[in-house]
Structures are given as structure tokens and as C-alpha cells.
Amino acid sequence: MALAPLISGVCNTLGTRLIPAARASLLANAELPLAPLWVWLAFGERPGMGAWVGGAVICLALAVDLAGARRDG
């Protein structure tokens, strides 16, 4: 388990070279809405309304960006 942060960091660094900076930023921010979800599922600690709204905004931005990329080719 101690290697997981190292491996993810290396993959993140290498992967961001292959995609535009805006998409890399959106993908990196996808972790933020998922963290409260995992805490809620694992420990039963319910996130506040702000966490849900912020997570929805990030997920929506990511979905719109990825949908536009697929349409463009």
C-alpha cells in the first residue's frame, strides 16, 4: 500500500504530458467530489450540501469537457 501514492504520482505526471492542461486540471479535480462520497460510504459521515454541490459542478464540467472532446474527434 505504501507504493500506491508513488505509482499514482508517477502516472499522473506522465499522463499530464499527453493531454491539454485544462483537461488534466479537470481530471485531477475529479478526486475532490469522490473523497466525500467514499467517506460517506465507508464511515457513514454524511457530507454537507456544499460538498454535494461542489462535487456536482466538478463532475458536470468534466462530463461536458469529455463530451466535447469526443464530438471533436
N, C-alpha and C positions, 0 to 999 in steps of 0.2 A: 504493500500500500504506500510505502514511502516514495516509490518511483512514480506514482500517478501524477503528482504535480509537476515533476520534471518532464515526463513524457508529454503531458498536455501543454506545457510551456514551449517545448521544442516544436510540437506540431502547430501550435498557434503561430509561432514565429515564422516557421517555414511556409505555412499556409497563407499568411497575410501578404507574402510576396507575390502570390498568384492571382489575387483578386483586388479590385479597386478599394481604396481606403474607406470610402463611405460604407461599402458592404462589410468590410472587416469590422468596422465600428459597430454596425448593427448586429452582426453575429456575436461579437464579444458581449454586447449588452443583452443578448438573449439569456445569458446566465442569470441576470438580475431578477426577471419575473419568475424564473423556475426555483430559485432558492426559497422564497416563502412557501411555495407550493410543496416542496419536499419537506420542509419543517412541519407544515400542517399535516401532511400525510404520515410522517414518521412520529411526531410527538404530540399531535393534536392541538398545537398552538395556532389559533386562527389569526391570519394576517388582517390588518386593518384595511379600511376602504381605500386608503391612499396606495397601499401596496397592490391591491387588485387593479385600480385604475391605471397606475403607472405601468404595471405589467401588461395590461391590455394595450396601452399606447405603444409600447415597445414591440409587442407581438404583431400588432397591426402594421406598424412601419416596416417590420421585417417581411411580413407577408406581401405588402404592396411592392416592396423593392424586388423581392424574388419573383413575383408575378410579372413585373415589368421586364425583368431580365429574361424570362422565358419567352415573352412575347417578342422581344428584340432579337432573339436568336441565341 
